Amino acid sequence: MAETPLSVAQPQASGPQTPSVREVLLDAAKVSVFKVQEYSKLSLRSLTNLVTKPRYMQDTVAQMDDIGVGSLPIVLLSGFFIGAVMVLQTGAQFERFGQTSLTGDVVSIALVRELGPTITGLLVAGRCASGIASELGSMLVTEQVDAMRAMGTDPSRKLVSPRVLATLITVPLLTTISVFIGLVGGMVASVLSLRLSATTFWQRAIAILEFSDIMQGFSKSVVFGFILATVGCYQGLNVRGGTQGVGRATTQAVVVSSVLIIVADTFLTKIALFLADKVF
Amino acid sequence: MDGLPSRSAVASQIADDAAIAFDNVRIGFAEGEILRGVSFSTRERETLVLLGETGTGKTLTLKLAAGLLRPDSGSVKALGKQVSSMSEHDLLDFRRKVGFVFQEGALFDSLTVGENVAYRLREDRVNEDEIEPRVREILDFVELAHTMDMLPSELSGGMRRRVSIARALVNRPPIVLYDSPTAGLDPITSQTIITLILRLRDVYGVTALLATHRLQDGFALANFHFDQATRHVHRGTAREKSHAAITRFLVLRDGRIYFEGRPEEILDSSDPYLRRFLI
């Protein structure tokens, strides 16, 4: 090839070696383990920060308003219709055996143990984990997080811990409201569709519940709140690649927190059922 | 390096009483080593202008000085403390004594100008009655007192840099680090920023590291001073006016110090690389 100023292709004595499949897999495994380690460290620090000073209570209250009050409309709306649809689905089956009065029992247990915490967790994750990731991610790419550190503020205290504490408080409260509204929705559906009296529905819905059921639902909502806040913060504080990276982190925050909530739900259910047998 | 003056004798003399001292600092990332054994020091009230092309490690040097990054090897000393070996907890305390002006300002976009400037004071649990006058005073200094209740998005680029300078200075830190404070600004706004930096040096006597790729910024700091009596900027160095402040230049190239010396030394240099900064 003639050497001209426009020549761009240069003969190479030896090209870069292509990594083997084993090396690629090993590198991917290392990256995954590193991410899990960093996520665990951030999660642990977010909790230890709560017991040492300085604490940012004003930021926590602001986050509780944003996460808790802000999520209330979607939780109320979805809770009501989930309760109603549960009654319509189960009532149709119970009608075949003339046992429509059992509808209140089934809806109550399903909402308190499972649907209330899980649906609330997923809804709040969709709304807030993405919001947290995009907010912190934007702060990171515009050097606001570095500015915070440069002024002697620990970002994990100022940004992560208030959000974690806010979700630990508000998600159980939202779950409680969601369960109550779900039972209201169920009652309305059973009165209108199954001709069941409201008193019978409430009496059975309350009587069937045991302490272990309430504890199961409560513990799940606490764990789900912790997951969605820490995943959102981790994704936001690990943005790479400018504004495009912020978009990726936002999507990742919703996907990862939703999957983790469903996976955690399985294990928590198993643990709760075991404890219900042995302890309660 | 052929044809260049040897490193200034001043540098070795001030190493012991240095406000900031780098000793054989190395740092690298996945893309390679950025700083390859950088050593320099500045004494109190001195302004060290870091010159270099994009990607030569100017911002990294500032972040290392503030303890925002740790070197892979070597040591960074500032205000008599080994910054490079401090715990994160101690670093948070140390950083309260250092002002950092980021290239794009890095103002908190959800807070007003007043809240941005007051941020550090509120972190230090300063009495609320004391905060407002102090914020107003420093905003007056940068001539932006009227923007107190505005959001950063409502300000121009130059105004944001000035607010950033006010925020960095509100608790009177002895060291201020400027990361390309005039980058991307028009000549008139750049001059306003440099005049402000000059006033800070001559009024408060801060030690400064100023990263820039504009040689004229450094020469403005070296050749002018702010007269507190007349409240005007005059030609002539601060030293000539009984101030101890001096301005030195440090040129970074390929991760190493290529030149270190006084402004007149860089002007007299026949080195082709340094001459490129003079064009």
Interface residues (C-beta under 8 A of the other chain):
Chain A: P54 M139 T142 E143 Q144 D146 A147 R149 A150 M151 G152 T153 D154
Chain B: K63 A66 L68 E88 L92 D93 F94 R95 R96 V98 F100 F102 Q103 E104 A106 L107 F108 D109 Y119 R120 E123 R167
